[in-house]
Amino acid sequence: MTNVTSPRSGRLLDPAKHVAILDGARAVFLREGFAQGSMDAVAAEAGVGKQTIYRHFRSKEALVEALVEAMCAPEVLQPPRSSLPTRERLRDLLLTFAVGVASPDSIRLYRAIVAEADRMPGLGRLFWEAGPRQVRAAIAQLWADKHDAATAPIVAEQLVQLALGDAYQELVLGTGSPTPEDFERQIDAALALLGSTSPQREETG
């Protein structure tokens, strides 16, 4: 487990408590929102004292930012299997991303960030940089490897928007309950549309 250093004293802190605090923050803030969720509630959920939280995170805002970064992450950016053709690799990446952002906690996080857009505008930028921008960059790189690098950023943007489509809006607004299969259909339609409108080089494997 990675060592954690106090933002105030520079002392090494207990990594297990760091994880427990983030888990507690996740439970509290996704249930109550960033504004309403209190540090006392996080401490109770994490099973630590409030001062322990402040030894790990200098403020409530810092804890919220750390939670957003932790939840935006990572596994979606693992490169798809390189033995697959580019289209299948794009499909894998888009489906992993779509299913990830459609999870209940991810939807709650997105709603909480939107709700705080006026009070904490930096959260939106942090969320964008830690998650969506990284995914778009990975898709653009896949496209550029086999197609036109100049159009890769806009292709990535369009693919992500089409992959999420109405299904994601229904989830965010609470007006529907789309399944992973719904996202698969949107992704397949997006890739088919892209294939019908864009010149492609032949792949040999």
N, C-alpha and C positions, 0 to 999 in steps of 0.2 A: 504494500500500500504506500502511496506517495506521501512524503512528509509535508506537513502544512505549517506555515510560519505565520505568526500573529502579525496583522497589518499595523499594529501599534507598537509592540515591544520588540518584534523581531525574534521572539522565542518560538521554539518548536512547539506545536500543539498536537493534540491527540487526533490523528486522522479519522478514527472511528467516530468521534464526536462531531467532526466536520461533516461527515456523511450523514449522521443522524440529524444534524441541524438542517441540512439541505432537504432531507426527507420530510422533516417536520414542517419546513417552510412550504414545501410542495403541497402537503396536505392542507395546511391552513390557508395559504394564499389562493389556491385553486378552488377552495370551498367558499372563502369569504371575500376574495378580491384583495388586491394589494393595499388599497386604502383602508379597508375595514379590518383586515387581518392584523392582529397585534403581535408584538414580540413576546408578550407573556404567553399567548396561545401557542406560538412556535416553540417556546421553551418547554411548555407542558407536553406538547406533541412529541418533541425530541427527547424528553426525559433528562433535560439539563437545566442549569440555572440560567437566568437571563444574562448575567455577567459573562457566562461562558460563551454565549452567542456573540457578545461584543468583543470578546477576545479573538474570535475567528473573523468577525465581520464588523467593520467600524461603525456601521449604521444600518438602519432598516433598508435604505436605498441600495446599499452595497450588497446586502443579502438578496434583495430582489434581483439585482443585476446578475449575481452569481447563479441564482436559480434559473433565470432565463437562458444564460449561456449553457448551463448544464443540461437543460431540457432540449436545446436546439441541436443537438449534436449528431452526429458522428457516424453511426453505423450506416446511414444512408449514403455516406460519401466513400464507403469502401468500393474500390473499382469492381464492376461486374466481371464475371468470368471472361478472360481475354480470349478464350477459344471460340466464343460465340461471334457471329456476324454483328456488325455495328447496330443494326436495327434491333436485334434481340438484347444487346447490352443496354441500349437506350430504354427498351421496354422494361428490363429488370430494374434499372435505376429509377425510372419514373414510377413504377408500381411500388417499390420500396418507399419512395418519398411520399407518394399519395396515401398509402396505408398508414405511414407514420404520422403525417399531419392530420389524418382523420381519426386518430385515436382519441378517446374521451379526454385524456389529460392535455393533449396538444390543442384540442378545441377550446378547452377551458383557459389554457395559457393565452391563446390568441385573443379570446374575448377579453381577458383581463388586461392585456396590453392595449387593446383598442379603447377600453374603458378609461385608461389612464393616459391617453394620448395627449390631452391638454396639460395635465399636471406633471407628467414624466415623459416628455417627448423623446428623450434619449433612449427609452426602452424599445421603441419601435425600430430605431436605427440599430441597436444592439441585436435585436431579434433578426433583423434583415441580414446583418453581416454574419451572424453566427449560423444561420440556417439557410434561408432561401437563396441568398447570393452564392453561397458555397455550392449548393445543388446546381444552380444555373451554370456556374463555372465548370463543374464536372461534366455536365451535358454538353456544353460548348466545346470542351476539349475532345470528347468522344466524336462529336460531329466534325470538328476541324481535322481530326486524324485521317478521315476518309473522304471529306467533302471540302467545301469552300470555307477556309478559315475566316474570311472577311464577313460572311453571313452567320457565323456560328453563334455570336451573342444573341442576335434577334431570333434565330431558330430555337435556341434554348429557352428564351423568354416565352415564345409562342407555345412550345411543347408543354412547358409547365402549366401555363394558363389553360390549355386545352385538356391536359391530363386531369386537372382538378375540376374544371368545369362547373356545371350546375350542382353536381353531387356535393362538392365542398361547400358551396353556398347554402345548400339545404341543411347541412350539418351545423354550420356556424349560426344560422338563423333559427335552428331548431324546428324546421318545417318538414323534415324528412329523415329517413334512416337508411341512406344508401349503404350498400355492401361493397366489399373488395371487388366483387364481380362487376359492379357498376363502374368502378374506376378502371378496371381492365378494359371494359368496352370503350370508355372515353379515350384511354391511351391508345388502343388499337385503331380507333377512328382517327386520332390525331396523327399517328404514324402513317396510316394509309393516305391521309390527305397530304401529308408532307411528301410522301413518295410519289404522289401523282402530280405534284407541282414543282418538284425540285430535281435537277439533274443529279444523277448519282454515278459514281464510279463503281465498277464491278469489284466484288470482294472474292478472294480466292480462299479464304479461311480465317 
